[in-house]
Amino acid sequence: MFTNFKELMNYTPAAAMVDNYQKAQEELQEAFALLISAKGRMKSAFGPYHDNVIPPNFREYNLEKEMNASLAMMRRNAWKGIVGKTQIKRGVVEFFRLAATPLTH
């Protein structure tokens, strides 16, 4: 069956492969459930235009990098939502408009 020791060490029984597949499916379902929950939290806090949790160009070949990109995108969306809901931007614009107005005595 095996021609050398290295082949024997790499052998994985079919039952173990099926078990790993089933566990991977469960983990992926849990991961998507968490993504759905995160999206819902972002939407309820910041509205439908700031609720993205996965970048549109997501690639699974480097999940750690993609996780960081997702976190950065969520942070940007959160700040955009905060600025929009608190009208900070309007206050800053008004401040600079008033600062540019010449003083009259």
N, CA, C and O atoms as a MOPAC input file, in Angstrom:
PM7 MOZYME 1SCF
protein

 N      0.82100 1    -1.19100 1     0.00000 1
 C      0.00000 1     0.00000 1     0.00000 1
 C      0.86600 1     1.25600 1     0.00000 1
 O      0.64800 1     2.13300 1    -0.83600 1
 N      1.83200 1     1.37800 1     0.89800 1
 C      2.72600 1     2.54600 1     0.95100 1
 C      4.09500 1     2.13700 1     0.46100 1
 O      4.58600 1     1.05200 1     0.77500 1
 N      4.71200 1     3.02400 1    -0.32000 1
 C      6.03100 1     2.70700 1    -0.85700 1
 C      7.14900 1     3.20000 1     0.04100 1
 O      8.27400 1     2.70900 1    -0.05300 1
 N      6.86200 1     4.17000 1     0.91900 1
 C      7.89600 1     4.64500 1     1.84400 1
 C      7.26000 1     5.22300 1     3.10900 1
 O      6.04500 1     5.40300 1     3.18800 1
 N      8.10800 1     5.50700 1     4.08800 1
 C      7.64800 1     6.00200 1     5.38700 1
 C      6.97200 1     7.36900 1     5.25700 1
 O      5.99000 1     7.64300 1     5.94600 1
 N      7.49800 1     8.23000 1     4.37400 1
 C      6.92500 1     9.56300 1     4.18900 1
 C      5.47300 1     9.47300 1     3.71000 1
 O      4.62000 1    10.23100 1     4.17200 1
 N      5.19100 1     8.55700 1     2.79500 1
 C      3.81800 1     8.34500 1     2.34300 1
 C      2.92800 1     7.91200 1     3.49300 1
 O      1.79500 1     8.37500 1     3.62700 1
 N      3.44700 1     7.02500 1     4.31700 1
 C      2.68900 1     6.53300 1     5.46300 1
 C      2.35700 1     7.67100 1     6.42100 1
 O      1.24900 1     7.72000 1     6.95500 1
 N      3.30500 1     8.59400 1     6.65000 1
 C      3.08600 1     9.71200 1     7.57400 1
 C      2.03900 1    10.68900 1     7.01300 1
 O      1.32900 1    11.33400 1     7.78400 1
 N      1.93900 1    10.80100 1     5.69500 1
 C      0.97600 1    11.71300 1     5.07700 1
 C     -0.41000 1    11.10300 1     4.90800 1
 O     -1.34000 1    11.80000 1     4.50400 1
 N     -0.56100 1     9.84800 1     5.20300 1
 C     -1.82800 1     9.15400 1     5.02900 1
 C     -2.85400 1     9.67000 1     6.02500 1
 O     -2.57800 1     9.76600 1     7.22000 1
 N     -4.03900 1    10.00100 1     5.52600 1
 C     -5.15400 1    10.42000 1     6.37300 1
 C     -6.32200 1     9.49700 1     6.07200 1
 O     -6.76800 1     9.42000 1     4.92700 1
 N     -6.82400 1     8.79500 1     7.08200 1
 C     -7.96400 1     7.90300 1     6.84200 1
 C     -9.18200 1     8.67600 1     6.32800 1
 O     -9.37000 1     9.84600 1     6.66000 1
 N     -9.99500 1     8.01600 1     5.52700 1
 C    -11.18800 1     8.64400 1     4.96100 1
 C    -12.10400 1     9.18100 1     6.05300 1
 O    -12.69100 1    10.25200 1     5.90000 1
 N    -12.23100 1     8.45000 1     7.14700 1
 C    -13.10000 1     8.90300 1     8.24400 1
 C    -12.59700 1    10.23100 1     8.81700 1
 O    -13.40000 1    11.09700 1     9.16400 1
 N    -11.28900 1    10.39300 1     8.91500 1
 C    -10.72700 1    11.64100 1     9.43600 1
 C    -10.97600 1    12.78500 1     8.45300 1
 O    -11.25600 1    13.90900 1     8.86900 1
 N    -10.87700 1    12.50400 1     7.14900 1
 C    -11.14500 1    13.53900 1     6.14500 1
 C    -12.59900 1    13.98300 1     6.21500 1
 O    -12.88400 1    15.17900 1     6.15000 1
 N    -13.52100 1    13.03500 1     6.34700 1
 C    -14.94300 1    13.36500 1     6.44500 1
 C    -15.20400 1    14.16500 1     7.71400 1
 O    -15.96100 1    15.13500 1     7.69400 1
 N    -14.58400 1    13.76500 1     8.81300 1
 C    -14.74900 1    14.47800 1    10.08000 1
 C    -14.24600 1    15.91500 1     9.95900 1
 O    -14.91000 1    16.84900 1    10.40800 1
 N    -13.07200 1    16.09000 1     9.35200 1
 C    -12.52500 1    17.44300 1     9.16100 1
 C    -13.42000 1    18.27300 1     8.25600 1
 O    -13.61700 1    19.46300 1     8.50200 1
 N    -13.95600 1    17.66500 1     7.22300 1
 C    -14.86900 1    18.36300 1     6.31400 1
 C    -16.11300 1    18.83500 1     7.06700 1
 O    -16.53300 1    19.98200 1     6.91200 1
 N    -16.69600 1    17.96700 1     7.87000 1
 C    -17.89600 1    18.32700 1     8.62100 1
 C    -17.60700 1    19.43500 1     9.62800 1
 O    -18.41000 1    20.35400 1     9.79200 1
 N    -16.46500 1    19.34700 1    10.30000 1
 C    -16.09500 1    20.40700 1    11.25400 1
 C    -15.84700 1    21.72600 1    10.53600 1
 O    -16.22000 1    22.78800 1    11.03500 1
 N    -15.21000 1    21.66000 1     9.35400 1
 C    -14.96900 1    22.87800 1     8.57700 1
 C    -16.28500 1    23.51400 1     8.14500 1
 O    -16.41500 1    24.73800 1     8.15900 1
 N    -17.25800 1    22.69800 1     7.76100 1
 C    -18.58200 1    23.22400 1     7.39500 1
 C    -19.22900 1    23.92600 1     8.57900 1
 O    -19.77800 1    25.01800 1     8.43000 1
 N    -19.17000 1    23.30800 1     9.75500 1
 C    -19.74700 1    23.91500 1    10.95900 1
 C    -19.06100 1    25.24000 1    11.27400 1
 O    -19.72300 1    26.22800 1    11.59300 1
 N    -17.74100 1    25.25900 1    11.18400 1
 C    -17.00500 1    26.49200 1    11.48000 1
 C    -17.35500 1    27.59300 1    10.48600 1
 O    -17.49400 1    28.75600 1    10.86600 1
 N    -17.49600 1    27.22900 1     9.21500 1
 C    -17.84600 1    28.21900 1     8.19900 1
 C    -19.26000 1    28.75900 1     8.43600 1
 O    -19.50000 1    29.95500 1     8.27200 1
 N    -20.18700 1    27.89400 1     8.81800 1
 C    -21.53700 1    28.34900 1     9.12800 1
 C    -21.52600 1    29.29100 1    10.33200 1
 O    -22.23800 1    30.29600 1    10.34100 1
 N    -20.72300 1    28.97200 1    11.34600 1
 C    -20.59700 1    29.84600 1    12.51200 1
 C    -19.98700 1    31.18800 1    12.11300 1
 O    -20.42100 1    32.24100 1    12.58000 1
 N    -18.96800 1    31.13600 1    11.23800 1
 C    -18.31700 1    32.36700 1    10.79200 1
 C    -19.31100 1    33.25900 1    10.04500 1
 O    -19.35200 1    34.46800 1    10.27600 1
 N    -20.10700 1    32.67500 1     9.15800 1
 C    -21.08800 1    33.47300 1     8.42200 1
 C    -22.17300 1    34.00700 1     9.35000 1
 O    -22.64900 1    35.12700 1     9.16500 1
 N    -22.56200 1    33.22200 1    10.33700 1
 C    -23.54500 1    33.71200 1    11.30900 1
 C    -22.98700 1    34.93300 1    12.04000 1
 O    -23.71500 1    35.89200 1    12.29400 1
 N    -21.71400 1    34.89700 1    12.37200 1
 C    -21.09000 1    36.04800 1    13.03400 1
 C    -21.00000 1    37.24700 1    12.08600 1
 O    -21.20400 1    38.38200 1    12.51500 1
 N    -20.69900 1    37.01200 1    10.80900 1
 C    -20.66000 1    38.10400 1     9.83400 1
 C    -22.03800 1    38.73500 1     9.66900 1
 O    -22.16000 1    39.95700 1     9.58400 1
 N    -23.06400 1    37.90600 1     9.62400 1
 C    -24.43200 1    38.41300 1     9.51100 1
 C    -24.78900 1    39.24700 1    10.73600 1
 O    -25.42400 1    40.29400 1    10.61500 1
 N    -24.38400 1    38.78400 1    11.90700 1
 C    -24.62800 1    39.52500 1    13.14100 1
 C    -23.87800 1    40.85900 1    13.13700 1
 O    -24.43500 1    41.89000 1    13.51400 1
 N    -22.61100 1    40.83200 1    12.70900 1
 C    -21.81300 1    42.06300 1    12.66200 1
 C    -22.43300 1    43.06900 1    11.70300 1
 O    -22.50100 1    44.26000 1    12.00700 1
 N    -22.88300 1    42.59800 1    10.55200 1
 C    -23.52600 1    43.48000 1     9.57300 1
 C    -24.79100 1    44.10300 1    10.17400 1
 O    -25.05200 1    45.29200 1     9.98700 1
 N    -25.56500 1    43.29900 1    10.88900 1
 C    -26.77200 1    43.81400 1    11.53900 1
 C    -26.45900 1    44.87400 1    12.57500 1
 O    -27.16500 1    45.87700 1    12.67400 1
 N    -25.40800 1    44.65900 1    13.34700 1
 C    -25.01300 1    45.66300 1    14.35200 1
 C    -24.57900 1    46.96700 1    13.68900 1
 O    -24.95800 1    48.05400 1    14.12700 1
 N    -23.77700 1    46.84700 1    12.62400 1
 C    -23.33200 1    48.04600 1    11.91500 1
 C    -24.53100 1    48.79200 1    11.32100 1
 O    -24.60000 1    50.02000 1    11.38000 1
 N    -25.46600 1    48.04300 1    10.75300 1
 C    -26.64200 1    48.67300 1    10.13500 1
 C    -27.49200 1    49.37900 1    11.17600 1
 O    -27.96200 1    50.49300 1    10.94200 1
 N    -27.69800 1    48.73400 1    12.33900 1
 C    -28.53600 1    49.36800 1    13.36100 1
 C    -27.85600 1    50.59300 1    13.97300 1
 O    -28.53300 1    51.52900 1    14.39900 1
 N    -26.53300 1    50.59000 1    14.01800 1
 C    -25.82100 1    51.72500 1    14.61300 1
 C    -25.59800 1    52.85900 1    13.62300 1
 O    -25.71400 1    54.02900 1    13.98700 1
 N    -25.27700 1    52.52500 1    12.37200 1
 C    -24.82200 1    53.55200 1    11.43600 1
 C    -25.65500 1    53.67700 1    10.16600 1
 O    -25.38600 1    54.54900 1     9.34000 1
 N    -26.65800 1    52.82500 1     9.99700 1
 C    -27.52900 1    52.91600 1     8.83400 1
 C    -27.09900 1    51.99000 1     7.70700 1
 O    -26.02800 1    51.38600 1     7.75800 1
 N    -27.95100 1    51.88600 1     6.68700 1
 C    -27.72900 1    50.90800 1     5.61700 1
 C    -26.55500 1    51.22400 1     4.69800 1
 O    -26.08900 1    50.33700 1     3.98300 1
 N    -26.06700 1    52.45400 1     4.69600 1
 C    -24.95800 1    52.79300 1     3.80100 1
 C    -23.60000 1    52.62900 1     4.46000 1
 O    -22.57200 1    52.81100 1     3.80700 1
 N    -23.58000 1    52.29200 1     5.73300 1
 C    -22.32300 1    52.13200 1     6.47000 1
 C    -22.27800 1    50.77100 1     7.17500 1
 O    -21.69300 1    50.64800 1     8.25100 1
 N    -22.89400 1    49.75500 1     6.56900 1
 C    -23.00500 1    48.46300 1     7.24700 1
 C    -22.13900 1    47.36400 1     6.64000 1
 O    -22.25500 1    46.20700 1     7.04200 1
 N    -21.28000 1    47.69400 1     5.68900 1
 C    -20.44800 1    46.66200 1     5.06700 1
 C    -19.43500 1    46.09700 1     6.05700 1
 O    -18.83200 1    46.83500 1     6.83700 1
 N    -19.25800 1    44.78700 1     6.01400 1
 C    -18.28500 1    44.13200 1     6.88200 1
 C    -17.24900 1    43.33800 1     6.09000 1
 O    -16.24400 1    42.90100 1     6.65100 1
 N    -17.48500 1    43.14900 1     4.79600 1
 C    -16.53900 1    42.43800 1     3.93800 1
 C    -16.27100 1    43.31000 1     2.71500 1
 O    -17.21100 1    43.71600 1     2.03200 1
 N    -14.99700 1    43.60400 1     2.42700 1
 C    -14.69100 1    44.39800 1     1.24300 1
 C    -15.19200 1    43.70200 1    -0.02400 1
 O    -15.19900 1    42.47300 1    -0.08800 1
 N    -15.60600 1    44.46600 1    -1.02400 1
 C    -16.15400 1    43.85600 1    -2.24100 1
 C    -15.14000 1    43.01600 1    -3.01600 1
 O    -15.53500 1    42.13200 1    -3.77600 1
 N    -13.85800 1    43.27000 1    -2.84300 1
 C    -12.83900 1    42.50900 1    -3.56100 1
 C    -12.18500 1    41.45300 1    -2.66700 1
 O    -11.01000 1    41.13400 1    -2.84200 1
 N    -12.93200 1    40.92000 1    -1.72700 1
 C    -12.45400 1    39.91700 1    -0.76600 1
 C    -11.88300 1    38.69600 1    -1.48900 1
 O    -12.49500 1    38.17900 1    -2.42400 1
 N    -10.71400 1    38.24400 1    -1.05200 1
 C    -10.08500 1    37.03000 1    -1.58500 1
 C     -9.69300 1    36.13900 1    -0.41600 1
 O     -9.15400 1    36.62000 1     0.58100 1
 N     -9.95800 1    34.86300 1    -0.53200 1
 C     -9.70300 1    33.97000 1     0.59900 1
 C     -8.27800 1    33.44900 1     0.68300 1
 O     -7.95300 1    32.73200 1     1.62900 1
 N     -7.41200 1    33.78600 1    -0.27400 1
 C     -6.05600 1    33.25400 1    -0.24700 1
 C     -5.20500 1    33.82300 1     0.87500 1
 O     -4.19100 1    33.22200 1     1.23000 1
 N     -5.58200 1    34.95900 1     1.44500 1
 C     -4.84600 1    35.53700 1     2.56400 1
 C     -5.86100 1    36.07600 1     3.57100 1
 O     -6.12200 1    37.27800 1     3.62100 1
 N     -6.42400 1    35.18100 1     4.36300 1
 C     -7.52700 1    35.56100 1     5.25000 1
 C     -7.10500 1    36.55600 1     6.32700 1
 O     -7.90100 1    37.41000 1     6.71900 1
 N     -5.86700 1    36.46100 1     6.81200 1
 C     -5.42500 1    37.40900 1     7.83900 1
 C     -5.41400 1    38.83600 1     7.27700 1
 O     -5.85000 1    39.77400 1     7.94500 1
 N     -4.91300 1    38.99200 1     6.04800 1
 C     -4.90300 1    40.30600 1     5.40200 1
 C     -6.32600 1    40.78400 1     5.16500 1
 O     -6.63300 1    41.95800 1     5.37400 1
 N     -7.19100 1    39.88300 1     4.73200 1
 C     -8.58300 1    40.24200 1     4.46700 1
 C     -9.30300 1    40.63500 1     5.75700 1
 O    -10.14600 1    41.53200 1     5.74900 1
 N     -8.97200 1    39.96700 1     6.86600 1
 C     -9.57000 1    40.32600 1     8.14500 1
 C     -9.19900 1    41.76300 1     8.49900 1
 O    -10.05500 1    42.54000 1     8.92100 1
 N     -7.92600 1    42.11600 1     8.33000 1
 C     -7.48700 1    43.47900 1     8.63600 1
 C     -8.14600 1    44.49000 1     7.70900 1
 O     -8.49700 1    45.58900 1     8.13900 1
 N     -8.31800 1    44.12700 1     6.43400 1
 C     -8.99400 1    45.01800 1     5.49600 1
 C    -10.45800 1    45.20600 1     5.90300 1
 O    -10.99700 1    46.30900 1     5.80800 1
 N    -11.08800 1    44.13500 1     6.35200 1
 C    -12.47900 1    44.22000 1     6.80100 1
 C    -12.59800 1    45.11900 1     8.03100 1
 O    -13.50300 1    45.94900 1     8.11400 1
 N    -11.68300 1    44.94800 1     8.98200 1
 C    -11.71100 1    45.77800 1    10.19500 1
 C    -11.49400 1    47.25100 1     9.85000 1
 O    -12.15300 1    48.12600 1    10.41100 1
 N    -10.56800 1    47.52300 1     8.92600 1
 C    -10.31700 1    48.91200 1     8.51500 1
 C    -11.54700 1    49.50400 1     7.83000 1
 O    -11.90100 1    50.65800 1     8.07000 1
 N    -12.19900 1    48.70900 1     6.97500 1
 C    -13.39800 1    49.17900 1     6.28500 1
 C    -14.51700 1    49.45000 1     7.29400 1
 O    -15.22400 1    50.45100 1     7.18200 1
 N    -14.67800 1    48.56300 1     8.27600 1
 C    -15.70800 1    48.75700 1     9.29800 1
 C    -15.42500 1    50.02600 1    10.10000 1
 O    -16.34700 1    50.77300 1    10.42700 1
 N    -14.13700 1    50.27500 1    10.41900 1
 C    -13.76600 1    51.47600 1    11.17600 1
 C    -14.10500 1    52.73300 1    10.36000 1
 O    -14.66600 1    53.68900 1    10.89600 1
 N    -13.76300 1    52.72700 1     9.06300 1
 C    -14.10600 1    53.87700 1     8.20300 1
 C    -15.61100 1    54.09100 1     8.15400 1
 O    -16.08600 1    55.22000 1     8.27800 1
 N    -16.36800 1    53.00300 1     7.97100 1
 C    -17.82300 1    53.12200 1     7.89600 1
 C    -18.40900 1    53.61500 1     9.20600 1
 O    -19.36100 1    54.39600 1     9.21100 1
 N    -17.83700 1    53.15600 1    10.32700 1
 C    -18.32800 1    53.61500 1    11.63100 1
 C    -18.10200 1    55.11700 1    11.77900 1
 O    -18.99800 1    55.84200 1    12.21200 1
 N    -16.89800 1    55.58900 1    11.41900 1
 C    -16.62900 1    57.02300 1    11.53700 1
 C    -17.49700 1    57.83600 1    10.58700 1
 O    -17.96700 1    58.91400 1    10.94900 1
 N    -17.71400 1    57.32900 1     9.37600 1
 C    -18.60700 1    58.03200 1     8.44500 1
 C    -20.01100 1    58.12500 1     9.03400 1
 O    -20.66400 1    59.16500 1     8.94200 1
 N    -20.46900 1    57.03100 1     9.64000 1
 C    -21.79000 1    57.03400 1    10.26600 1
 C    -21.86300 1    57.97400 1    11.44600 1
 O    -22.85600 1    58.68100 1    11.61700 1
 N    -20.82200 1    57.99100 1    12.26300 1
 C    -20.78000 1    58.88700 1    13.43100 1
 C    -20.80000 1    60.34000 1    12.97800 1
 O    -21.55500 1    61.15800 1    13.50300 1
 N    -19.95800 1    60.64800 1    11.99600 1
 C    -19.90700 1    62.02300 1    11.48000 1
 C    -21.25800 1    62.41900 1    10.89700 1
 O    -21.73500 1    63.53300 1    11.11800 1
 N    -21.86900 1    61.50800 1    10.15600 1
 C    -23.16600 1    61.81500 1     9.55500 1
 C    -24.26700 1    61.99100 1    10.57400 1
 O    -25.06600 1    62.92200 1    10.46800 1
 N    -24.32500 1    61.11200 1    11.56200 1
 C    -25.41800 1    61.18100 1    12.54300 1
 C    -25.24800 1    62.30800 1    13.54100 1
 O    -26.23800 1    62.86000 1    14.02000 1
 N    -24.02600 1    62.65800 1    13.86300 1
 C    -23.81000 1    63.71200 1    14.85700 1
 C    -23.66800 1    65.08700 1    14.22100 1
 O    -23.57100 1    66.09300 1    14.92300 1
 N    -23.65500 1    65.13000 1    12.90800 1
 C    -23.54100 1    66.37700 1    12.14700 1
 C    -22.26300 1    67.14200 1    12.47200 1
 O    -22.22900 1    68.37100 1    12.40900 1
 N    -21.21800 1    66.40400 1    12.82000 1
 C    -19.91900 1    67.03400 1    13.08100 1
 C    -19.44900 1    67.78000 1    11.84100 1
 O    -18.93100 1    68.89300 1    11.93200 1
 N    -19.63400 1    67.15700 1    10.68500 1
 C    -19.17900 1    67.77000 1     9.43800 1
 C    -19.82600 1    69.13300 1     9.24000 1
 O    -19.16300 1    70.09700 1     8.85600 1
 N    -21.12800 1    69.20600 1     9.50500 1
 C    -21.83400 1    70.48100 1     9.35600 1
 C    -21.24200 1    71.52600 1    10.30200 1
 O    -21.08500 1    72.68700 1     9.92200 1
 N    -20.91400 1    71.12400 1    11.52000 1
 C    -20.31700 1    72.04800 1    12.48700 1
 C    -18.94800 1    72.53100 1    12.04900 1
 O    -18.62300 1    73.70700 1    12.20700 1
 N    -18.14700 1    71.63900 1    11.50300 1
 C    -16.81200 1    72.01700 1    11.02700 1
 C    -16.92700 1    72.97700 1     9.84800 1
 O    -16.20300 1    73.97100 1     9.78900 1
 N    -17.82300 1    72.69300 1     8.91400 1
 C    -18.03100 1    73.58000 1     7.76000 1
 C    -18.48500 1    74.95700 1     8.23400 1
 O    -17.99300 1    75.97700 1     7.75200 1
 N    -19.41200 1    74.98300 1     9.16600 1
 C    -19.90700 1    76.25900 1     9.70500 1
 C    -18.79300 1    77.02300 1    10.40500 1
 O    -18.70100 1    78.24300 1    10.27100 1
 N    -17.94800 1    76.32200 1    11.15000 1
 C    -16.82200 1    76.95800 1    11.84000 1
 C    -15.91100 1    77.65700 1    10.83300 1
 O    -15.55000 1    78.81900 1    11.01300 1
 N    -15.54200 1    76.93300 1     9.76400 1
 C    -14.64700 1    77.53000 1     8.77400 1
 C    -15.33100 1    78.64300 1     7.98600 1
 O    -14.67700 1    79.59600 1     7.56300 1
 N    -16.63400 1    78.52900 1     7.78700 1
 C    -17.35900 1    79.60900 1     7.11600 1
 C    -17.32300 1    80.87000 1     7.97100 1
 O    -17.09000 1    81.96900 1     7.46900 1
 N    -17.55400 1    80.69600 1     9.26200 1
 C    -17.51400 1    81.85300 1    10.16100 1
 C    -16.09800 1    82.39400 1    10.30500 1
 O    -15.89600 1    83.60500 1    10.39300 1
 N    -15.12300 1    81.49700 1    10.32600 1
 C    -13.72200 1    81.94700 1    10.45300 1
 C    -13.28200 1    82.73900 1     9.23500 1
 O    -12.41000 1    83.60100 1     9.34300 1
 N    -13.86700 1    82.46500 1     8.08500 1
 C    -13.48800 1    83.18300 1     6.85900 1
 C    -14.23700 1    84.50800 1     6.71100 1
 O    -13.88800 1    85.32700 1     5.86100 1
 N    -15.25400 1    84.71900 1     7.52900 1
 C    -16.03700 1    85.95000 1     7.45700 1
 C    -15.26200 1    87.06800 1     8.13000 1
 O    -14.84200 1    86.91200 1     9.27600 1
 N    -15.05700 1    88.20300 1     7.44600 1
 C    -14.34000 1    89.31200 1     8.06000 1
 C    -15.14600 1    89.89900 1     9.22500 1
 O    -16.37400 1    89.97000 1     9.18200 1
 N    -14.43200 1    90.30700 1    10.24400 1
 C    -15.05500 1    90.93700 1    11.40800 1
 C    -15.38900 1    92.38800 1    11.07800 1
 O    -14.60200 1    93.08500 1    10.43700 1
 N    -16.53800 1    92.82800 1    11.51300 1
 C    -16.91400 1    94.24300 1    11.30700 1
 C    -17.13300 1    94.86100 1    12.66900 1
 O    -17.70400 1    94.24500 1    13.56900 1
 N    -16.67000 1    96.08900 1    12.80200 1
 C    -16.82200 1    96.80800 1    14.09400 1
 C    -17.86800 1    97.84700 1    14.00100 1
 O    -18.13300 1    98.54500 1    14.98000 1

